[in-house]
C-alpha cells in the first residue's frame, strides 16, 4: 500500500511539473501516465465492435462510417462526467448514486452491468473459437483437426474455452496485485490494442493498393446522415430498381428488410462504442490507481487518446474494408448460371434462410434480381475479411495476421469483462475491492462466457450484434444517472461546476442521455413487437421501473440522514 501511495505522489508531482512547463512537456507526461483510457479501448475493441463494423460496411458501405465516432463522442462525454465526479469526491460511484441520487438507479446500474458482462462475454469466447479453428489452428481445432477427430467438436471447443479462461484469469488477477500488477496489466492491453489497430490498418492498406477503396466516399461517410436510419443506403438503389418499381411487394419487402438490419447494426455499433459495462470500469479503474481531482485533466486526455483514437482507427478500417469488398457486390464465390445463383458451401445456410424468409412474406418465387440482392446481404464471417490480405501475403499469412488481430480483440475484451465483473461483485455484496472477493467475482462472467462456443456454435459472429443491441437497451441507466449525479451538491460540494461550465456540462450530458434514451426506447419497442407482437409491452415494463424509481425517490431519507 505504501508503494502505491508513493507511486501516486510521484505521478502527482510529475503532473505539477508538467503543468508548470506546459506545451509538449504536458502532453508527454499525460501520455506516460495514461492507463484507464487504454483499458476502455481494450474492452470496446472486442467481438461486438468487430461484428458491428463488418456489417456496417456490408449494409451501409462507406455511408455509415460516422456512426461509431459519433457514438464514441457521446460516450466520452458521459465517461468524462463520471470521471470528474469520482476524482473530485473519491467516492465509489455505486455508493454515491445509492446515497445521493436513488437506490433503485444504483442497483439498476449495477445489475445491468452484471447482465451485460455475461451476455457480452459469450460471443468473445465463441469468436475466439472461430478464428482459432478457422484461421490459426485449423489442423488442430478445425473440423478435420487432431483434437476434433479424437474427441469430437465438443472436445475442440472445450480445449479453446478452458485455455482462454485460464489465460484471461492469469492476466486479470495480475491487476489485483496493485502497483506493478496494474502497470503490467495496462501495458499488456496497450500492446494488444496497438496490434489490433496495426492489423486492420494493414487490411485497408492492401485494399487501397488494389484500387478497391473509394476515398472520396470515405470522406463523405464521416458526415452524419441521420435519415439513413429510416431508408436503405443510396447505393442499394440499382439492386432494388432491378427487382421492381416502388410499391412492388418484392421490392418493398427487401427495402424494409435492409432498413431493419441497418437499424440493428447502427444500434449495435452505438452500444459497442461505449457499453454500459464501460461506465462501471472507468471510475473504478481511476480509484484503483489512486488518482484524485488533480488528475481530472489527465483522465479526459486519456479517454481522447487511449480510447477514441485507437477505436476510430480500428473500427473505421474494418468498415472501409468490408464495404470495399462486400457492399452491394455479388462476390466471386457465388456462381450465377441458368438464371439461378449457387452460394459457396460455408454461406449456403444463411443465404437460403434469407430466401426462405422472403417466401413467407411475398408470394411467388424469388427472381434472379432478388437472389443477387440476397447474396450481397448474407451474413459474412471474419474469415471472409481476412481474404483481403491473400493476394499479397498468401492465404496462410493472411489467416495468421488477421486471426491474431481478432484473437487479441477477444482476449482483451474477456479480460476486461472479467475485471468489471469483479468490481460489480464486490459492490453488490458490500465487499472491499481487491483480494479473493474480487477474484471470485471475475469468474462469474468468465466461467459463464466460456460456454459461448457451445451455446452459439457456427452463428457466433453475427450474434455479437444482438447482444450489443441488448446492451444499448440498458445504457440509459448509466447516462441518466450520471446527469443527476453531476448535479448533486450534497456530493460534489465546492467541486460542482459553476456558471457557464455547469451549463456546458449539462447541455453535453443532456444531449448524450437524450439520444441514448430515445434509441433505447425504440429498441425496446421494436424487440417487444418482434417477440410478443406488441411493442407497448416493453414500454410498459419501462414505465413500471420508472414508477418504482419515483416512489423510492419521494419516500427515501435525504442524503444527509442516510446510514450505511
N, C-alpha and C positions, 0 to 999 in steps of 0.2 A: 504493500500500500504506500509505504514511504517513497519507493522508487517511482510509483505512478504519480504521486503528488509532485515529486521533484521534476518529472518529465513535463507536467502541465506548467509548472513555474518557468521552466526553460522555454517552453513554447510561448507563454505569455510575454516573456522578456524579448523573444525574437520578434513577436508582433509589435511590441512597443518600439523597438529599434527600427523595424521596417517602416512603421508609420511615420517616424521622425525623418527618415531618409526620403520616403515617398517614391513614386515612379517605378522604375524597374526593380528596385530592391523589394518593394512591397509585393509586386507580382511574383517574384522569385520565392519569397518567403511563403506566400499563400500557396503556391504550387507544391512547395516542400512539405507543408503541414496538412495538405488536403488528405482526406480519407473517407469520411462518411458519404460524400457525394459519389465516390467511386463504388461504394457499397450499393448505392442506389442504381448506379449504372449497371453493375453486375447483375442485379436482380431484374431490371427492366429488359436487359438483353437476353431474354430467355426464349423458350419454345413458343410462347404466346406471341411475342414480338416477331419472331421469325415467320410463324404461320400467317399472322396478320399482314406482314409486309409482303409476303409472297402472294397472297390472294388479293391484296390491294392492287398490286401490279397486274395480276391476271384479269381482274374485273374492271379496274378503272384506268389501267395504263398509267401514263405519267400524270394524268389529271387529278389523282388523289394523293400526290406527294405531300400536299400541305397538311394532311390530316394529323399525322403523328407529331410534327413540330408544333402545330397549334395546340394539340392536347398536352404536349410536354410543357409548353409555356404556362398553361393554366395550372398544371400540377406543381411547377416550380414556385408559382405564386403562393400556393397553399402550403407547400413544404417550408418555404421561407417564413411563413407566418407561424407555423408550429415550432419551427426552429427558434424564431425570435422569442416566443413565449417561454420555451423550455430553457434557453440560455439566460433569459432575464430573471427567471424565478428559481431555476434549479430543481423545480418540482417534476416528479414523474407525471406525464400527461394524463394517464388513466386516473390518477388520484385528483389531479387538478380539474379535470372535466367532471368527475363524480361530485366533488365538493363545491365547485364554483359555477357549473353550468347545469347539469342534470344527470342523476344516476342512471336513468334509463339510456340516455345517449352514450354515457361512458361504457355501460355494459353492451349496448348495441354495437358500438365501435369495436370493442374487444372481441365479441362473438363473431362479428362479420369478418374481422381479420383472421380469426382462428379458422373459420369455414373457408375463406379464400385461400389460406395457406394450403389446406388439404386438397382442395379442388385444383389449385394450380400446380401442386406438386405431382399429381398423377400424370399429366401429359409430358412433364420433363423426363421422367423415367422412361415413358413409352417412346419419346422422341430419341433419347439416347440409345435405347434398344434398337430403334430403326436404323440409325446411322452406323452402329456397330455391326449389325447383321447385314446391312446392305452395302455400306461404303468401306468400312475399316477392316472388319474381320469376317467377311462372308465365308471364308474357308473353315472358320471355327464355329461361328454363331449363325450363319445363314441356313437356308432350307436344306442345303447339302453339306453343311458344316459338320465337323467331327463331333461336337457336343450334341448337336441336334440328332445326328444319326445314332448316337449312343443312348441318349435318354429322351429324345423327342423335343418338340418345340418348347414344352414347359421347362425342361431342364436348361435349355438355352436362355430363356427369359429369366429364369431364377438365377442363373450364373451372373447375368448382367445386373439384375436388381440388387443382389447381395453385394456384388463388388462395388457398385456405385454408392450404395448406402454406407458401406464401410469407409470408402474414400471420403465421402462428404461428412461423415461423422468425425473422422480424424481432423479434417480441415476446420469444421465448425467448432469442435471442442477446443481447438487451439486458441480461438477467440476468447474463451472463458478463462484463459490463464492471465488475461490482463497484460498491460505493459508490452513486452516483446511479442506476446501472442497476438495482440490486436494489430501491432505493426506488421507482423508476418502475414496475418490473415489479409490485411488490406493490400499488401504488396502482391500476394498470390492473385487476388482478384483483379488488381490493376493489370497484371500480366495477361490474365485471361481476357479482359476487356480489350486490351491492345491487340491481342491475337485475333479476336473476333473481328475487329474493325479491319485489320490488315487483310484477312481472308476475303471479306466481302468487297472491299475496295479492289482487290485483285480480280474478282469476278467481273466487276464493271469495267476495269481496265482492259480485260480480254475482249469483252463485247464491244467496247469502243474501237479497239484495233480492227475488229471485223466489220465495222460500219453499221452495227445493229442499233446503236443508241442515237436518238434524235435529241440533241442537247437543247435545241430551242423549245421542244416540248417539255423538257425537264424544267427549264426556267419558268415556263408558263404554269406548270403543275404546282409550283410552290406558292402560287397566289390562291387564297381560299375562294372556293366556289360552292357556297352552301346549297345551291339549287340541285347539286348532284345527289343530294340525299333523297330526292323525290323523282329522279329520272335517270335512265341509263346513260353511261358515258357517251358523249357525242360520237366517238369512234365506232360504236356499235350500229350506227345508222345504216351503213351499207348492208350489213348482215340482216338487220331487221327488215329493210326495204325488200330484200330478196325473198323474204317469207311472205309478205303481203302488205297491203296498204294499211294505214292507220284505221283501227276498228276491226280488222280481221282477227277472228278469235285466236288463231295460232300466234299471230304477231303480238297480240295483247298478252297472251299467256307468257311468252318468252320475255317481253318487256317488263312485266310485273315480277317475273322470276329474277331477272337481273337486278332490279331495284331492291327486292327483298334481300338478296345476297349482298348487295353493296351496303345496305344498312347494317347488316350483321357484321360485315368486315370493318366498316367505319367505327361501329361501337366497340368491336374487339380491339382495334388499333388504339382507340382513345383510352380504353381500360388498361391496356398493357403499357401505355406511355407512363402513367403514374397510377399504379394499382392501389387499392385501399390498404394492402399489407405494407406498402412502402411508406404510408403515412405513419405507421407504427414504428418501422425500422429507424427512420431518420432521427426523431427526437431521442430515442433510447440509445442509439449509437453515439449521439452527441454527449449524453450524460455519461456513458461508459468511458468516453475519452477524458472526462473531467473538465470539459470546456465550460466557460461561464460567459457573461454578457460581453466581455472583451473580444470574444470570438464571433460575434454576430456577423460582421462583415465577411470574415473568412468563410462562414457557413454558406452564405449566399454565393460567394465566389466559387466555392466547392461544388455547389449544385450546377452553376452555369457551365463550369469547365469539366468537372468529373462526371457529370450525368448528361447534360444536354448535348455537348459536342460529340462524344462517342456514340450516343444513341442516334442522333440525327444522321451521322455518317453511316453507321452500320445499317440501320433500317432503310435509309434512303437508297443505299446501294442495292439492297435486296429488292425494293420496289422497282428501281430502274432496271435491274437485271431481269426480273420476272416479266415486267412489261415489255422489254425488248424482245424476249424470247417467245412469250405466250399470248399476250393480249391481242384478241381478235384474230389470232393466227391458227390455221389448220396445220399443225406441225407434221413433219415428215413421217412420224411414227404412226399416223393414221393413213390408211390406204383407201383411196377412192377408186371404185371400179363398178361399172354397170349400174350406176345410179344409187349405189349404196356406199357406206363407209364402214371399214373394219378397224376397230381400235386395237392398239397393242394389248397383249395379254394382261399386263400389270394395271391397265386403265379400263379394261373391259367392264368390270363390275360397276364403277361409278358412272361410266358412260351410259350403260344400259339402264341404270337406275334413273338417270335424267330423262331418258325417253319413256320409261315406264310411268314416271310421274306426270309427264306431259299427256300420255294416253288416258290418264284418269280424269283429265280436265278438258281435253279437246277431242272431239270426235274425228274419226278417220286416221289414216296412217301418217306418220311424220314425213314431210317432204325432205328432199336432199338438202335444201337450204336450211331446214331446221336441224338436220343432223350435223351439218357443218357448224352451226352455232353451238350446238350441244358439245361438239368436240373442242371448241375454244373455251368452254366453261367448266370442263371436267376438273375435278379436284386433283391437282398435281401433288407430287411428293418432293421432299427435299432432294432426293437423288436426281430428279429431273433438272434442278437448278445447277447441280454440280457439273452437269454436262457442258456448261458454258466454258469450262476450262479445258475440255477434252481436246479440241483441235490443236492447241499449242503445247499441252503438257502430256497428253495421253490419258486414257481412262484411269489408270492406276494412280497417277499423281493427282488427278482431279478429285478422285474419291478421297484420297488421303487429306489433301488440303482442305476441301470443303467439309469433309467428315469431322476433322479435328475442330474446325470452327464451330460446327453445330454442337459437338460434344462439349466444347468449352462453355457454350451457352447453357447447356443443360446442367453441367456440374456446378457452375457458379450460381445458377438460379436455385437449384436444390439446396445448396449450402446456405444461401441467404434465407430461403423459406424456412429451413430448419432453425436458423438463428432467431428469426422473428417468432417462430412457434415457441421457442424457449422463453423469450421476453413475455409473450402473451400468457403462457402457462404460469409464470411466476406472478404476474399482475393479478390474474383471475383468482388465484389461491392465496394472495397476500403474502407471498414468499419473497425473500431477498433475491435481487438479481445476481446471478452467478452461482457457482458451485453445482452440486448434483441436482437441485431442483431445476436449474436452467438446462442442464444436460439432458435430463429425463424429458423435459418439455420439447427439446429439439427433435426427439424421436417420435413425437406424436405425428407431426407432418411427414417426417422421413419414412417411418415404417409403413404408414398407410399409402404414401405416394409410391413406395416400391412395388405396390400391386398394379401400378398403371399398365404395364405391358399385358398383364392377364385380363384386365378389365376392358381394354380398348383394342388390343391387337393391331390389325392392319389399318384401322381407321385412325390411328393415333395422331397423325399430323394435323388433319383438319379439325379434330376435336379439341385442339388447343384454342380454336376460335370460340365455340360456345362457352367454354369455361371462362374465357375472358369477358364475354357478354354478361355472364353471371356476376363477375367482379364489378362491372360497371353499375349494375343494379344496386350494389351495396355502397358505392363510392360517396353518395351524398351524406351518409352517416358521418364520414370524416369531415367533408368540406363544410357543411353547415355548422358542425360542432366547433371547428376551428374559427369560423367567423365570430361565433358567440364568445369563444374563449379569448379572442384578441380584444374584446370589448369589456372584459371583466376587471373593473377597477379593484375589486376585493382581492384579485390575484396579482395583477400587474403593478398596482400602486403607482409610484412615480415613473415606472418604466413604460406606462401606457403611452403610445404615440399621441401627439397633440397637434391641434390645428390642421394645417394642410397635409402633414404626414399621415395623420389619422384618417383624413378624408380619402387620401390616395390609397392607403391600405384597404379601406372598406370598399372603395369602388372596384379595385382589382379583385379582392376576395369575393365580393358580392357577384361580380361578373362570372368568376370561375364556378362558384357554388350554384348560381342560377343555371348555367349551361349544363353542369353535371346533373342537377336535379331534373331538368327538362328531359335530358337524354335517358336518365334512369326511369322516370315515369313512363316514357314512351316504350322503353324496353319491357318494363313490367306489363304494360297494357298489351303489347304485341305478343309476348310469350304466353301470357294468360289466355289470350284469344286463340292462339295456336293450340294450347294444351286443353283448355276447357270450353272453347267455343264462345267465351265471353271475357273480353278484356277488363271489364269492370270488376271482376272478382279479385284480380291482382291489386287494383287501385283501392278496393275496399280494405284489403289487408294493410295497405299503407295508411289508410285512414284510421284503422284500429290502433296501429302503432303510434300515430300522431296523437290520438286521444289519450293513450297511456302516458306519453311524454308530458302532455299538458296537465293531466291530473297530478302526476308526481311533482311537476314544477310548482303548482299552486298549493300543494299540501306539504311540501318539504320544508325543513327549517332553513332559515337564511344561512349563508356560508359561514358566518362568524359563530353561529351557535352549534354547528355540526361537530360531532365527535367521531374519531376514527373507530 
